Amino acid sequence: MNEFNFRWALMVACLLIFTVSFLALLVAAWRHHRADKLGQENFHSSLWVEISWTIVPCVIVLALVWPTARVFWTP
């Protein structure tokens, strides 16, 4: 695979990740908005939600740091 195709593959992967995360954000915002109108419980007091949206981004960043660090520090 040449460099041009590799860059396009990375761009498509980034766009897919962005699209999935943006759709998840929209669904969560919509459900939160609807829950307020229906009188349902809010998720601000949910410990598992708070822990998950703290840990998941940390795991993603750590997963991306390892290959990046290997590329920069290999002789």
C-alpha positions as CSV (number, residue, x, y, z in Angstrom):
1,M,0.0,0.0,0.0
2,N,1.5,3.3,-1.0
3,E,1.5,6.4,1.2
4,F,-1.4,8.0,-0.5
5,N,-3.7,5.1,0.0
6,F,-2.6,4.7,3.6
7,R,-3.5,8.4,4.3
8,W,-6.9,7.9,2.8
9,A,-7.5,4.8,4.8
10,L,-6.6,6.7,8.0
11,M,-8.9,9.6,6.9
12,V,-11.8,7.2,6.4
13,A,-11.1,5.5,9.7
14,C,-11.2,8.9,11.5
15,L,-14.4,9.9,9.7
16,L,-16.0,6.6,10.8
17,I,-15.0,7.1,14.4
18,F,-16.2,10.7,14.3
19,T,-19.6,9.7,12.8
20,V,-20.2,6.9,15.3
21,S,-19.3,9.1,18.3
22,F,-21.3,12.1,17.0
23,L,-24.4,9.9,16.4
24,A,-24.0,8.4,20.0
25,L,-23.8,12.0,21.3
26,L,-27.0,13.0,19.4
27,V,-28.9,9.9,20.6
28,A,-27.8,10.5,24.2
29,A,-28.8,14.2,24.0
30,W,-32.1,13.3,22.5
31,R,-32.9,10.7,25.1
32,H,-31.9,13.1,27.8
33,H,-34.1,15.8,26.4
34,R,-37.0,13.4,26.1
35,A,-36.5,12.1,29.7
36,D,-36.9,15.6,31.1
37,K,-40.2,16.0,29.4
38,L,-41.4,12.6,30.4
39,G,-40.4,13.0,34.0
40,Q,-37.9,10.1,34.0
41,E,-34.8,9.9,36.0
42,N,-31.8,11.9,34.9
43,F,-28.5,10.2,34.3
44,H,-26.4,12.8,36.1
45,S,-26.5,10.8,39.3
46,S,-25.5,7.5,37.6
47,L,-22.1,6.4,38.9
48,W,-21.6,3.9,36.1
49,V,-22.2,6.4,33.4
50,E,-19.8,8.9,35.0
51,I,-17.1,6.2,35.3
52,S,-17.6,4.9,31.8
53,W,-17.2,8.3,30.1
54,T,-14.1,8.9,32.1
55,I,-12.4,5.5,31.5
56,V,-13.3,4.9,27.9
57,P,-11.6,8.0,26.5
58,C,-8.5,7.3,28.7
59,V,-8.3,3.8,27.3
60,I,-8.6,5.1,23.7
61,V,-5.9,7.6,24.3
62,L,-3.6,5.1,25.9
63,A,-4.2,2.7,23.0
64,L,-3.2,5.3,20.5
65,V,-0.1,6.4,22.5
66,W,1.6,3.0,22.4
67,P,1.9,2.7,18.6
68,T,2.8,6.4,18.3
69,A,5.5,6.2,20.8
70,R,7.0,3.1,19.1
71,V,7.2,5.0,15.8
72,F,8.9,8.0,17.3
73,W,11.4,6.2,19.5
74,T,12.5,3.5,17.2
75,P,16.0,4.0,15.8
